[in-house]
C-alpha cells in the first residue's frame, strides 16, 4: 500500500497487480478503478426566497422566520430547508448582502435572526443558500 502524492489516495499494490495496467485506489473504504472512473466532488445548491411583508424589528429580541414562508427556485412553498450537516453549510443574504454567521441560525424548520438593533424593512428580500458536497465517481 502506498500514498499517491498528488491526491492523497491510498493505492494497493495487490489491486494494481490484479487489474493489470489499470490503476485502482481506495478513498475512505470506497474502491475506485481509475481506468473507468475517477473520484469527483459533486456540489448541490438549494436556494430559498422570502420578501418581508412587514418590518422585522431586531432591536431588542431575536425573530424567527418559518421555512413555510419561503419559496424555492421553482416557486413552491418550502416544507423544510435542506440541511447537509457536516457536508455543507448555509449562507444568508438580506437585501443582496451576505450576512455574518453571528447574526443568524438556520435549522430545517426556519431561520432565527439575532437582535442586532436594526430593522429589516417591508419588501426586503431574504435569501438562504444551502450548499452540500458529495463524493461521487466520475465516468470517463
Secondary structure as GFF3:
##gff-version 3
##sequence-region A 1 140
A	DSSP	beta_strand	2	3	.	.	.	ID=ss1
A	DSSP	beta_strand	10	11	.	.	.	ID=ss2
A	DSSP	alpha_helix	13	18	.	.	.	ID=ss3
A	DSSP	beta_strand	24	27	.	.	.	ID=ss4
A	DSSP	beta_strand	30	33	.	.	.	ID=ss5
A	DSSP	beta_strand	37	51	.	.	.	ID=ss6
A	DSSP	beta_strand	56	57	.	.	.	ID=ss7
A	DSSP	beta_strand	63	66	.	.	.	ID=ss8
A	DSSP	three_ten_helix	67	69	.	.	.	ID=ss9
A	DSSP	beta_strand	71	72	.	.	.	ID=ss10
A	DSSP	three_ten_helix	85	87	.	.	.	ID=ss11
A	DSSP	beta_strand	88	94	.	.	.	ID=ss12
A	DSSP	beta_strand	97	98	.	.	.	ID=ss13
A	DSSP	three_ten_helix	101	103	.	.	.	ID=ss14
A	DSSP	beta_strand	104	107	.	.	.	ID=ss15
A	DSSP	beta_strand	110	113	.	.	.	ID=ss16
A	DSSP	beta_strand	119	120	.	.	.	ID=ss17
A	DSSP	beta_strand	125	139	.	.	.	ID=ss18
###
